[in-house]
Amino acid sequence: MKIKEYKTGKFIIPVLIFILTACGKNILYTDSVTIAGKTWEITDIPEFTFNSVDTISKTNIFFNIRTGSDFPFRNIFLFVTAISPDGRSITDTLEYELADEKGNWYGKGIGDIHELNLPYRTDVFFPLKGDYIFKIQHGMRTTDLKGVYDFGIRIERL
């Protein structure tokens, strides 16, 4: 009887290790910055550098934002500049809804903190090998955007 349990345990442990490590294999890059004083100033422009070595695989790009209940808006505008290894750049103006009209926050949250994954680009590939730089500036009317704890980026292989 003990031999059977040992064999089962010997099988289950490698399977669990495989499952736990396989979950993150599609994440090519993830990084975030903590916003000083939980106030994102208009002059603070987080910059993320992703080194692409794969010019064939399609990817999805997401932004991650963590806010507190003191975030004064239901939405956020972002100016996103993406710079390719050859120096070409493109700037997008994006708007994301963070809460519904009744003030219920989207995403997940515990207590005062709300976390939301914001899709930026889907089903895209990086045509050149090298460093791609993403610069993100908030585009709200107020220069000091209170209630933003962290902002980050995640790039996943499809």
N, C-alpha and C positions, 0 to 999 in steps of 0.2 A: 504494500500500500504506500509506503513512504517513497519508494522508487518512482511510482507513478506521479506523485505530487511533485517530486523533484524535476521530473521530465517536463511536466506542465509548466512549472515555474521557469525552467530553462528556456522554454519556448516563448512564454508570455513577455518576459523582460526584454528580449531583443525586438519583439513586435512593438511594444510600448515605446522603446527608444526610437525606432524607425518612425512611428506615427508622430511623436513629439518633435523630432527634428525635421520631418518632411513638411510640416506646416509652414515653415519659414523659407523654404527653398525658392519660392517664386518672388520673394521680396529682394529686389536688386539693390535698393538703396532706401534708407530711412534716416532722417535726421530732424532735430527740432531745436528751437532756441527758447529759452525762458525769457519772457518779457520783463524787464527790470521794473520793479514797483507796480507790476500788474497794470501798467499804462503804456500802450503802444503809441509812441510819439511818431508824428508824420515823417520825421527825419531818420527814424530807425528803420532801416531796410534790411531785413534778414536776407542772407545770401547763402545758397546751397549749391555745392559743386558735385555733380555726378559724373564719374568717369565711365564712359560707355566703351565696352570692348566688343559688344554684340551689335552688329548692324542689320541683323535679319529678324530677330524676335520682336513681336509686337508687345507693347506695354500699356499699362494704365498708370496715370499720374494722379495722385490725390494730395490735397492739403489737409492737415489736421489742425484743428483749433480747439483750445480749451479756454473757456470763458467762465466768469463767475456771474452770479445773479445781479451784480452791480453793472454788468454790461448794459448800456442804456438803449440799445437798438434791437430790432428784430432781425436786421439784416446787416451785411457787411459788404462794402465795395473793396475790391483789390485791384491794384495795377501790378501785373505780372510780366516781367521781362525775362525772356528765355534767350540765352546767348549760346550759339553753337561753337564747336571748336575752331571753325574758320572765321569767327568774329561776327557772323551775321546775327541779327537780333530781331525779335518780334515782341511787341508789347500788347497784352490783352487787358481789357477792362472787364472785370467780372463782378457779378452780384450774386451773393448767396443768402438765402433765407436761413436764419438760425432759429427762429421761433415762429409759431403761428400767430394769428391775429389776437388770440386770447392770452398770449404770453407763455404758452407751453413750449419749452425748448425741444428742438429736434435732437437726435443723437442719443447718447447715453450720458448718464450723470449720477453722481452721488452727492447728496447734500447740496452745497452751493456751487459745485463744479459741474460744468457741462462740456462734453467732448463730442466733436462732430468731424466726420470725414467728408471732405468736399471734393467731388470729382473735378479735375482740371482738364485732362485730356484722356480720351480712351481710344484703345486700338491703334496706337501710334508706334513708330519705331524711330530709332536714332540712326540716321543714315551715315554718320561719320564716327570713327573711333576718336575718343578724346574726351576732354572735359566740357560738359554742358553746365552752364551757370544759370540758376534761377534766382532772380531778385524780386522780392515781394514787398510792396508798399501798400498800406491801407489807404483807401480813397474816400474816407468819410469827411464830412464837413468840419468836424472838430479836429483840431491838430493833435490833441492828447486823448487817445481812445482808451478810456478806463475799462477795467474788467477783463482784459485779455491776459491770460496766464502764460500760455505757450502757443507757438505756431511752428508747424513742421511740414515736411514733405515725405511722401512715400511713393516709390516707383516699383511696380509689380510686373513681372513677366506673365503674359497670358499663356 
